[in-house]
Amino acid sequence: MKNNPVIQTMLDHKSIRKYTAEMPSNEVIETIVRAGQQAPFASQYYSVLLSRNKKRNPFKAPLLFTICVDSHKFELIMAKRNWKLVTNDLTLLMFGIQDAALMAENMVVAGRSLGLGSCFLGSAPYRAEKIAEEYNLPKRVFPLVQLTMGYPAEDPPTRPRYPLEFTLFEDKYPKPDEDTISKAMQKMDEGYLAQDYYRNLNGKIRLEGKREETFTYDNYSWTEHICRKWGQWFPDPKKLLEQLEKRGFHITGKKPK
């Protein structure tokens, strides 16, 4: 495989949850955000919130970025051009999520290239109204993801990924055979077990309903963990739709006039 400093920075990615007390400089912060802005975009449909409150930030991180889908700002521009927004909110959110996610990833890579570590917090959409209160967000701004960042005080190994043949499909989507599926699962599970990841995290998801627990930390790994998550959590979109509605995004019907 080809390699260079940019590719190696990406390949070395790992989530960091322990940070030194050193606060990154304003120049470092501005560099990371500017690099984020240069990600591909549809409409630059995002804004970034920053907290340097280590006492409040998750993991006591020096920096907490919250990357938001921001329709409010764009609608102000449209008003100055004498345009009114008519595009449905689902479409806007789809493009806005792309913009915000691409920016966030650029920020992660930029931060790592400057010696910082980071950790994505994907639960932000389910805490959107609380985050809005903390940052005094206007309507039509929706927190998509949060990102802790600082200088690492730990050096965990990089985490496994699926084999390329289970990820890259050329010309047409194949029907994966049992052997391919098993090998993909094996690579993920053996990789996490070798690192004692879930044992160290004490991160086994509790079973709900009538399923009997048959796993210990000797064999509980990534595929069982992710299956328990998406096989048990959030069966009803109501909570997420409520958060979107409170933030002024109406997915189930036309926007109020």
C-alpha positions as CSV (number, residue, x, y, z in Angstrom):
1,M,0.0,0.0,0.0
2,K,1.2,3.5,-0.8
3,N,2.1,5.8,2.2
4,N,2.9,9.4,3.0
5,P,2.6,11.6,6.1
6,V,-1.0,12.5,5.3
7,I,-2.1,8.8,4.8
8,Q,-0.1,7.7,7.9
9,T,-1.9,10.4,10.0
10,M,-5.2,8.9,8.9
11,L,-4.1,5.3,9.5
12,D,-2.9,6.1,13.0
13,H,-6.2,7.5,14.1
14,K,-7.4,6.4,17.5
15,S,-9.9,7.7,20.0
16,I,-8.3,9.6,22.9
17,R,-10.1,9.9,26.2
18,K,-7.3,11.0,28.5
19,Y,-5.6,14.4,28.0
20,T,-2.8,16.4,29.5
21,A,-3.5,19.7,31.2
22,E,-1.9,21.7,28.3
23,M,-4.4,24.1,26.5
24,P,-3.9,24.3,22.8
25,S,-3.1,27.8,21.6
26,N,-5.5,30.0,19.7
27,E,-3.3,29.5,16.6
28,V,-3.7,25.7,16.9
29,I,-7.5,26.0,17.3
30,E,-7.9,28.4,14.4
31,T,-5.7,26.1,12.2
32,I,-7.8,23.1,13.1
33,V,-11.1,24.9,12.3
34,R,-9.7,26.4,9.1
35,A,-8.6,23.0,7.9
36,G,-12.1,21.7,8.7
37,Q,-13.6,24.4,6.5
38,Q,-11.7,23.2,3.5
39,A,-13.5,19.9,3.5
40,P,-15.8,19.4,0.5
41,F,-19.3,20.8,1.0
42,A,-22.7,21.4,-0.5
43,S,-23.5,24.7,1.1
44,Q,-21.2,25.2,4.1
45,Y,-24.3,24.3,6.1
46,Y,-22.5,24.2,9.5
47,S,-21.3,26.1,12.4
48,V,-18.8,25.1,15.1
49,L,-19.2,25.7,18.9
50,L,-16.2,25.7,21.2
51,S,-15.9,25.1,24.9
52,R,-12.6,25.4,26.8
53,N,-14.2,24.5,30.1
54,K,-12.2,21.5,31.2
55,K,-14.4,21.0,34.3
56,R,-17.5,20.6,32.2
57,N,-16.1,19.0,29.0
58,P,-16.3,15.2,28.7
59,F,-13.1,13.5,29.8
60,K,-12.0,16.9,31.2
61,A,-10.7,17.6,27.7
62,P,-9.2,21.0,27.1
63,L,-11.4,21.5,24.0
64,L,-14.9,20.5,23.2
65,F,-16.1,21.2,19.6
66,T,-19.8,20.9,18.7
67,I,-20.3,20.7,15.0
68,C,-23.8,21.8,14.0
69,V,-26.0,21.7,11.0
70,D,-26.8,25.4,10.7
71,S,-29.8,26.5,8.6
72,H,-30.3,29.7,10.6
73,K,-27.2,31.4,9.3
74,F,-27.9,30.4,5.7
75,E,-31.5,31.6,5.9
76,L,-30.2,35.1,7.0
77,I,-28.1,35.1,3.8
78,M,-31.2,34.1,1.7
79,A,-33.2,36.9,3.2
80,K,-30.6,39.5,2.2
81,R,-30.9,38.1,-1.4
82,N,-34.7,38.4,-1.2
83,W,-35.1,34.6,-1.3
84,K,-37.3,32.4,0.9
85,L,-36.3,28.9,1.9
86,V,-38.7,26.3,0.3
87,T,-36.6,23.2,0.3
88,N,-37.9,20.5,2.7
89,D,-36.0,20.0,5.9
90,L,-35.2,16.4,5.3
91,T,-33.2,17.3,2.2
92,L,-31.6,20.2,4.0
93,L,-30.5,17.9,6.8
94,M,-29.1,15.3,4.5
95,F,-26.8,17.8,2.8
96,G,-26.1,19.6,6.1
97,I,-25.1,16.3,7.8
98,Q,-22.7,15.7,4.9
99,D,-21.2,19.2,5.3
100,A,-20.9,19.0,9.1
101,A,-19.5,15.4,9.1
102,L,-16.9,16.1,6.5
103,M,-15.8,19.2,8.4
104,A,-15.5,17.3,11.6
105,E,-13.4,14.6,10.0
106,N,-11.0,17.2,8.6
107,M,-10.7,18.7,12.1
108,V,-9.7,15.3,13.5
109,V,-7.0,14.8,10.9
110,A,-5.7,18.3,11.3
111,G,-5.6,18.0,15.0
112,R,-3.7,14.7,14.9
113,S,-1.2,16.2,12.5
114,L,-0.5,18.9,15.1
115,G,0.0,16.3,17.9
116,L,-3.5,16.4,19.3
117,G,-5.9,13.5,20.0
118,S,-9.7,13.5,19.8
119,C,-12.8,11.5,20.4
120,F,-16.1,11.7,18.6
121,L,-19.3,11.9,20.8
122,G,-22.1,10.7,18.6
123,S,-25.0,11.2,21.1
124,A,-25.3,15.0,20.5
125,P,-28.5,14.7,18.4
126,Y,-30.3,13.1,21.3
127,R,-29.1,16.0,23.6
128,A,-29.8,18.7,21.1
129,E,-32.1,20.8,23.2
130,K,-29.8,20.7,26.2
131,I,-26.8,21.7,24.1
132,A,-29.0,24.5,22.6
133,E,-29.6,25.8,26.1
134,E,-25.9,25.7,27.0
135,Y,-24.9,27.7,23.9
136,N,-27.9,29.9,23.4
137,L,-28.6,28.4,20.0
138,P,-31.2,30.0,17.8
139,K,-33.8,27.8,16.1
140,R,-32.7,26.0,13.0
141,V,-29.3,25.0,14.4
142,F,-28.9,21.3,15.2
143,P,-25.9,19.8,17.0
144,L,-24.7,16.8,14.9
145,V,-21.6,15.6,16.7
146,Q,-19.3,16.7,19.5
147,L,-15.5,16.3,19.4
148,T,-13.2,16.3,22.4
149,M,-9.7,17.3,21.7
150,G,-6.4,17.9,23.5
151,Y,-2.8,16.6,23.8
152,P,-3.0,12.9,24.5
153,A,-2.2,11.5,28.0
154,E,-2.5,7.9,26.7
155,D,-1.4,6.0,23.6
156,P,-3.9,3.2,22.9
157,P,-3.5,1.0,19.8
158,T,-5.4,1.7,16.6
159,R,-8.6,-0.2,16.4
160,P,-9.4,-2.9,13.8
161,R,-11.3,-2.3,10.7
162,Y,-13.1,-4.7,8.3
163,P,-11.0,-6.3,5.5
164,L,-11.0,-4.3,2.3
165,E,-12.8,-7.0,0.4
166,F,-15.8,-6.5,2.8
167,T,-15.7,-2.8,2.2
168,L,-14.7,-2.0,-1.4
169,F,-17.1,-3.4,-4.1
170,E,-16.3,-2.7,-7.7
171,D,-18.9,-2.4,-10.5
172,K,-21.7,-4.1,-8.6
173,Y,-22.7,-5.0,-5.0
174,P,-21.9,-8.6,-4.4
175,K,-23.8,-11.2,-2.3
176,P,-21.2,-11.9,0.4
177,D,-20.8,-15.6,1.1
178,E,-20.7,-17.1,4.6
179,D,-16.9,-17.4,4.5
180,T,-16.4,-13.7,3.6
181,I,-18.8,-12.6,6.4
182,S,-17.2,-14.9,8.9
183,K,-13.7,-13.6,8.0
184,A,-14.8,-10.0,8.4
185,M,-16.4,-10.7,11.8
186,Q,-13.3,-12.7,12.9
187,K,-10.9,-9.8,12.0
188,M,-12.9,-7.3,14.0
189,D,-13.5,-9.6,17.0
190,E,-10.0,-11.0,17.3
191,G,-8.5,-7.6,16.9
192,Y,-10.6,-6.1,19.8
193,L,-10.1,-9.2,22.0
194,A,-6.3,-9.0,21.5
195,Q,-6.5,-5.5,22.9
196,D,-8.8,-6.5,25.8
197,Y,-10.9,-3.4,24.7
198,Y,-14.3,-4.2,26.2
199,R,-12.8,-5.7,29.4
200,N,-10.8,-2.6,30.0
201,L,-13.7,-0.4,29.2
202,N,-16.1,-2.6,31.3
203,G,-18.3,-2.0,28.2
204,K,-20.6,-4.9,27.8
205,I,-24.1,-3.9,26.8
206,R,-26.7,-5.4,29.0
207,L,-29.2,-7.7,27.2
208,E,-32.8,-6.7,27.2
209,G,-35.8,-9.0,27.0
210,K,-35.5,-12.8,27.3
211,R,-32.1,-13.3,25.7
212,E,-29.8,-15.3,28.0
213,E,-26.3,-13.9,28.6
214,T,-23.8,-16.4,27.1
215,F,-20.8,-14.1,26.7
216,T,-17.9,-13.3,29.0
217,Y,-15.1,-10.8,28.4
218,D,-13.2,-13.7,27.0
219,N,-15.4,-13.8,23.9
220,Y,-17.5,-10.6,24.0
221,S,-16.2,-8.4,21.2
222,W,-17.1,-5.9,18.5
223,T,-19.7,-7.8,16.4
224,E,-21.7,-8.8,19.5
225,H,-21.4,-5.3,20.9
226,I,-22.6,-3.5,17.8
227,C,-25.4,-6.1,17.3
228,R,-26.6,-5.6,20.8
229,K,-26.6,-1.8,20.3
230,W,-28.6,-1.7,17.1
231,G,-30.6,-4.8,17.9
232,Q,-32.0,-3.1,21.1
233,W,-31.6,0.7,21.0
234,F,-33.8,3.4,19.5
235,P,-36.5,1.3,17.8
236,D,-38.8,4.3,17.6
237,P,-37.5,7.6,16.0
238,K,-39.9,9.6,18.2
239,K,-37.2,10.9,20.5
240,L,-34.9,12.1,17.7
241,L,-37.8,13.6,15.8
242,E,-38.8,15.5,19.0
243,Q,-35.3,16.9,19.3
244,L,-35.3,18.0,15.6
245,E,-38.8,19.6,16.0
246,K,-37.6,21.6,19.1
247,R,-34.7,22.9,17.1
248,G,-37.0,24.0,14.3
249,F,-36.5,21.1,11.8
250,H,-39.8,19.5,10.6
251,I,-39.2,16.1,9.0
252,T,-42.6,14.5,9.1
253,G,-44.4,17.4,7.2
254,K,-44.0,20.8,5.6
255,K,-42.4,23.5,7.5
256,P,-44.9,25.9,9.3
257,K,-45.4,29.1,7.4
